[in-house]
């Protein structure tokens, strides 16, 4: 039987590089190292309780104040081990590390910065739900950073429009790597027989319209007025102002949500809420919102904080959080429009009024 000829990730990157005759090859090497880290993580995730979870790794609080799962620790180390040695990185930053990671003196330094969430949705491993890794590549903008000087937090505080590449790996029934290098979005499936990522989903696009949305409805009493308005209109279905029925989804794994939207459309909302006055936004700008936003917009969709394009936000801190709305363009435009409606933005929902039924506690 003749096997179908498919393009490997390596072949794909070589073809892309031909558009840039003066490229050194460092970028391709970096992406392939990240892909190797994702393969190692996929292997550990697939073992479930037979693998990393049998050890005592994890359990500590990370810089986000969240309890680290064993695979958080293992995934973080995989990104470091497979990326630090090759001479194409000036430094790294991770959701799991309080400060930037310095390339050891025994390794050469390069001109790129790597930021990553080593295992998004790790709390879902126990229930065997798809999880993933997210990464973003930036240029080291200071010459001294790309040489001998240590990287600082400031080096990473670049808006999402400055990303050179972004991607995610999703560890589900199949392991997939979804990648943009600024020229559209392509999906690669890991062939377990060859150990190679093969191009299976070229030129992914997000449909402009959808009838599916994803949001954590348990937080509805804490939402701002524009979000509540949008969800209420969707739930009203064809008898309401939208004139069509909507389906609602929620996986609690950003990678899985983004992947579903890339495969069949939809809109995802993790908006500002008042459940915790000290934590009104939940998703990390550098590690989650920017790379996912870059991917979605390269696929023809939109990504927003609810009020502005997320890729235009100027970061102010390494672990800054933002609201995030992304997916089908028409729905994101509508949600942004509701936030820009002055009357709606200034008028609190009766449920949250000073004397309202669901007023958040001080």
N, C-alpha and C positions, 0 to 999 in steps of 0.2 A: 504494500500500500504506500503510495506517495504522500508524504507529509506536506501540508500547505506551507508555502514559503511566507514567512512573516519577518518583519523588521525587528531586530533587537533594539533595546535601549541604546546600546553602544553605537549601532549603525545609525540610529536616528540622530544621535548627538553629532556624529561625524558629518552627516548630511547637513545638519543645521550649521555646523562650523564652516562649511564651504561657502556660506554667504559672507563670512568674515575672514578673508584670506590672511589677515595679520594677527589673528587670534593665536595665543600661545598654546592652547590645549589645557590650561589650568582649570578653566571653567568646566570642561567635560570631565576632567578627573574629579573635581569636587562633586558633581552630580552623581557620578558613578560610586563614589565613596558613600554618599548619603544613601544611595540605593542599596549598597551592601549592608549598611546599618539596618535598613528597613527589612532586608531579608533575614538578618539575625534576630530582629525583634519578632518578626512573623513566626519564626521557628519556635521561639519561647512562648509566644501567645498561644500557638497551636497545641502546645503540651498541656496547657491549663494547669490543673492542680498537680500534674505529674512533673511540672517544670519549676519555674521560679517561685511559685507560691508555696513550695514545700520548705523554702528557706526562710530565715528570719529577717531578710532584707526588708526595708520599708518600715512603716510605723511611726516615723518621725514626722514633724510638721515641716513643710517646705516654706519658702519665703511668702507664699500666698496664704499661709495659715491653714493649709489643708493637709490632711494625713496622707503621707506617701504610701502608695501601694507598692508591693515588691517589684512589679513590672515598671513602675515609674523610675525606680532607681536603676534597674537593669537597662531600660531603654535609654536613659540619660547617658549611662556609661558607654553604651553601644555607639551613640552618635559621636562621643568624644574619641573613643578608641579607633574608629574607622575613618576619622576626619582630621585629627590633629597632626598627623605625621607627614602629610604629602607635600607641604610647602605652598599650598594655595590659599591658606587662611591666615588672616591677621589676628583673629580671635573668634570666640563663640559666645552666645548668650542663650540661656535656657530658662524655661518656666520653672524648672526645679532648682535653679541656682540663684542665690541672692545677688551676685556680682558677675561681671563678665569673666569668661574663662580665658586665661592666658595660655598661648601656645608655649609649651616647655622649651627651654633654651636649646635642648638637644635636637629640636626640629627647626627647619627653616620656616620663615613666615612669608605669607603671600598677600594678595591684594583684595581678598574677599572677606566678608563677615558672614557667619552662619548663625541664624537664630532658629530655635525649634521648640516645639512642645513634643517631648519624646513619646508620650502615650496619652493622647486625648481620650477621655471617656474610660479611664482605667478602672473606675468603680464598677463598670459593666462586665468586667471579665468574669466575676463570680457567677453571673447569670448567662454567660455565653452569648453576649450581644456584641456586634461588631464594634471594634475600637480602631484607633489609627494614630499615625504620627503626622505632624505638620511641620513644614520647614520653609524658610525664606532666605534668600541670598541677597546681600547688599555689597556695595563696593566700600572698601576702606578709603574714606575721602581724604584723610591726611597722609601725606607721603611718609611721615615718620611712623605712623601706625603700621603701614605696609612694609616697614623696614625693621627697625630694632626696638622702637618704643612700645610700651605696653598699651593695650587698648583700654579705653575708659568708657563709662556709661554713655557719655556724650557721642561717641563714635557711632553708636547704634540708634540714636534718636533721629532717624530719617523718616520722612513721610512715606507711605506705601507706594507712591508714584515712583520712588527711587529704587524699587526692587528690581534686581536683575533676573531673578527666577523665583518661583514658589511652587510648592507641591504638597501633596499628602500621600500617605500610604494608608489603605484601608485593609484591615485584617478581618476578613469575613469568610464565607464559604470558599472564596478565592482571595488571594492577596493581589491588590492592584496598586499601582503607582500612577498618580495623576499629576501631570507636570505642565507648567507653562514656562517658557523662556522668553516671553514677551511677544510671541508670534502664534497666538492661538493656544488651545489646550488639547493635550493628547493623553490617552489612557493606556497603560501597559499592564498586562496580566502576567503574574509570575508563573512560569512553566516549571512545576516541581521536578519534572524529569530532567530538564536542562539546567535548572537553576538560573534561568535568565528571564528578565522582564521582556515580554514581547508586545509589540504594538497591536492592540486589539480594538481600540476605540479612538480612531483618528478624528481630529477636528471636532471635538465635542462642542455643542452649543446648548444654551439654555433658552427654551421657548419664551417668546416675549409675553405670552399670556398663560394663565394657569387657573385651575380651580382647586388647588391644594395648598394648605398653609400648615406651618409647624410652629407651635408655641407651647410653653408650659402653662396650661390653663389653670393650674392650681394657684398661680400668682395673680389671677385676674383682679382680685380686690385691691392689689397694690399698683396696678398699671396706671399710667397717665391717661388722660382723656382721649388723645388721638389714637392710642393703641386699642383702648376699649371700644372706641367707635368703629375702628376697622374690623375687629374680631366680631363684634355684634352684627355688623352688616354681612359678614361671611356666614355667620350662623343662621341668619334670617333666610338664607337660601334664595330660591327663585321667587318667593313671595315678597322679598325685600328689595332694597334699592339696587342691589347688584344684579338681580334678575337671573341668577343661576345658583345651583347648589355647589357647596364646597366640602371637601374632605379635610379633616384635621389629623396631623401626625405629630408625634413627639418621641424621639429615640433617646434623648439625653446624651448623645454623642455627636459633637459638632462635625467630625469627619463623616460619620454615617449620614447625617442630615445633608451636608454639602454634596455627598456622592449621589444620594437619591435625587437631588435637584438637578445635578448635571445629567443624570441618566434620563429623567422624565419631566423635569420642570417642577415648579413650586416656589414658595417663598418661606423663608425662615425668619423668625423674630425672636431675639433675646434683648428686649428693650430695657431702658431705665425703669426701675420700679422703686417703691418706697418700703419694701419689706424690711430692709435693714438700712437705716439712714447713713451708716458708714460704708455701705457697699451697694450703692445704687446701680452700678454697672458691674457686669460679671465677667465678660470675656476680655482677654488680654490683647491689647492693640498689636504689639509686635509679633507675638507667637501664634495668634489665632486669627484676629480680625483682618490684619493686613494680608497675610498669605492667602487666606480663603477669599478675601475681597478681590485680590489680583487675579486669582483663578477664575472667579465668577465673571468678572468684567472682561477678561480675555475670551470668555466663552459667550459674550454678547449679553450677559445679564447685568445687574447692578448691585452694588454693595454700599450701604449707607449706615450712619449712626442713627438714622431716623430723622436727622435734621440736616446732614451734609454728607457728601461722599466720604466714605471712611478712608480712602486712600489719600485724601488731602489733609487729614488730621496731622498736625505737627506734634509728634510725641514729646512729652515733657518728663517722662520717667521710664526706666527700663521695664517696669512691671505695671505700667498704666493700663487701666481697664476702660472699656467703652461699651456703649450699646451697639447692637449689630442687627441689621436687617439686610438680607440678601436674597437674590433669586431672580425670578421673572421680572423683567424691566417694568411692565405696566403696574404690577402690584407694589414694587418698591417706590415708583413714582407717586402712586396714590398715598402710600403711608407717609412719605415725606411731605406731600401736599397737606395732609391733615395736621402734621406738626407745624407747618408754616401758616396754617389758618390762625390768624391772630386771636379771633374770638375763641376758638377751640383751645388754643394753647394757653390762653389766660384764664379760661373758665374751668375750674376744677370739677371733676365728676361729682354729682351729689353723693355718691357712695364714699367719697374721700373728703368731703367738706369738713370744716372744723367740728361740726356736730353730726357728721355723717355716721352711718352704720358701721363702716369698715375703716374708720380713721386709724392710720398707723400710730402705734404707741410711740411716745417721745423717747 
